[in-house]
Amino acid sequence: MLDENTRNAIALKRFSLISPVLNGQVSNNKSYYSTVTEKPIDMPYYGARKYSPKTVESWYCDYMRGGIDALKPHPRGDKGGSRRINEELGAKIIEKKAMHPKAPKTVIYELLINDGVIDPAKISISTLYRYLKAERLKTSLAKDEEEKEMKRFSHEFINQLWQSDVMYGPFIKDGKKRRQTYLFAYLDDASRLVTHAQFYFSQSFESLRDSFKQALLKRGFPTMIFTDNGKIYRSQQFELVCASLGCSLIHSRPYEPNSRGKVERLFLTVRKRFLSTLDLDSIKDIDDLNKRLFKWLDEDYHKKVHSSLNGLSPLDFFMSQVDRVKLCNDPKSLDEKFLLRKKRKVSHDGTFSIDNILFETKIKFAGMQVEIRYEPVWLETPFRPVFIYSDDKKVGEALQVNFHDNAHMKRKGRPPSNSPSKDNDIKKTPLDEPPVEQTISFTQMMEEDN
C-alpha cells in the first residue's frame, strides 16, 4: 500500500501534466494530451511509463471534479512492493555519478559497493543501470520543458506568473543582539509589481508560508509561480498548497539565477534605493524595518515609471488589468489549504505527539495512521484543537493532554480513589491491641516441654 507522501507526489506529478490545460496555456487540449504522452512519463513510485492521451485527460476530469485530492491513487487499490532504490539511496547514487561524470556505470557500481552505500546482494548492477537511465530521461525531459517555458517567459497579463526568491537582508536589533534578516518577495512578471515582500529572521518554510499567504490575500491568485530550487520551495508542503490553489509551481535550473532575472533585479533595486538610505541603528525591530519597506514600495517603487512598461509604473500597469484579478472570496477555505500536515500513528491510549507536545483524541482512532493538520501557533494554545484527517477527509480533532485533569478523571470500570474498596472492608487490628505474632518462639516451646 502506498504511503501518504508517495500518494501526494503522484498527485502533484499528475497535476503538473494537466496544469497547462487548467491555466489556458494550450490551444487544443487533445493535441496537448497526444504530445505530452509521446515519451515515457517518469511517475513517482512507478518510474518511467507510457501513458495514453485518454489517461491524462481522465486526470484533468478527476481534478475538475475533486481538486488535487482526486489525483491521488486510491489508498486501498495500490499493489506492489517498495522500489529497491529509494529516494535517499538515489540521491547518493546521483551524487557519486556527478563526482565521476565520465566513469562507466560498472565503475560507479564498484565505488558505491566499496563505500558501503550499496549491498550487491540486494541491488544488482542491472538495477543501477535502469535507475540511472530513468534519471537521465527525467533530466532530459525537464530540460526540454524549461526551454519551452523560457521562450514564453515574458507574460502579457498580470497574475499569469509570479517570480519568488529570498534575499539576505541586513543585521538588525532583536533584543540585545543583532540578527540576520531575510527578504521574501513575490514579483508579478507582467507588471513588475511586488505582490508582497517582507523581512523575516529565518528563511524557513514558515516564513515562506506566511509571506505567500499574504501575497494571495493582497493581490489575488497567480496562475503560475516561478522559484529557485531551494529546499523550502521544493518541499511537498508548498507543492500541495500551490496545487490546491490551482497554481503551477515551476522551478528554475540549478545555478542559473539569470532565469529569475526580474526578481534578482528587484533585489538590486531594494539594496540601492531602499537599504542604502537606512540608518540600521535607528531601526527598533523587524516590524519597524517592514513598515519602512512597505512605505517605500507604495510611495516609491510602485509609482516610478518602469522602462519596460511603455511609460507606465508597476501600479498603473497592474490596475489597468485589475479585472483579471481573482481574489479570495473565502478566507476560511484559504486558511485550511495553508495548514501544516504531518503523519502520525495514534497510540493505544489515543495519544500522539507533535513537536514534543502530547495530544489526545478519541480512543476509536487508536492504532490508526492519520494526518494531522494545524497552524504552528495552535501548539502554543493549550485548549486549541488540531484537526485529524483520514483519506483526505476531516474525521476528528485532538487536544493537548492535561495531565492534572487526567489524574482526577473517572475511568469506566474503575472505582474513584476515595471510594471504599475490598481492601478497605477488611477489619484492621486496632492500634491499642498488640499485633498477632506470626513467628515461632523456640524458647517458649522449651518452657512448655519442661
Beta strands, then each sheet from edge to edge (+ up, - down):
strand 1: 41-43
strand 2: 47-49
strand 3: 161-174
strand 4: 177-188
strand 5: 194-200
strand 6: 224-227
strand 7: 248-251
strand 8: 340-345
strand 9: 351-354
strand 10: 357-360
strand 11: 369-374
strand 12: 386-390
strand 13: 393-400
sheet 1: 1+ 2-
sheet 2: 5+ 4- 3+ 6+ 7+
sheet 3: 8+ 11- 12+ 13- 10+ 9-
end
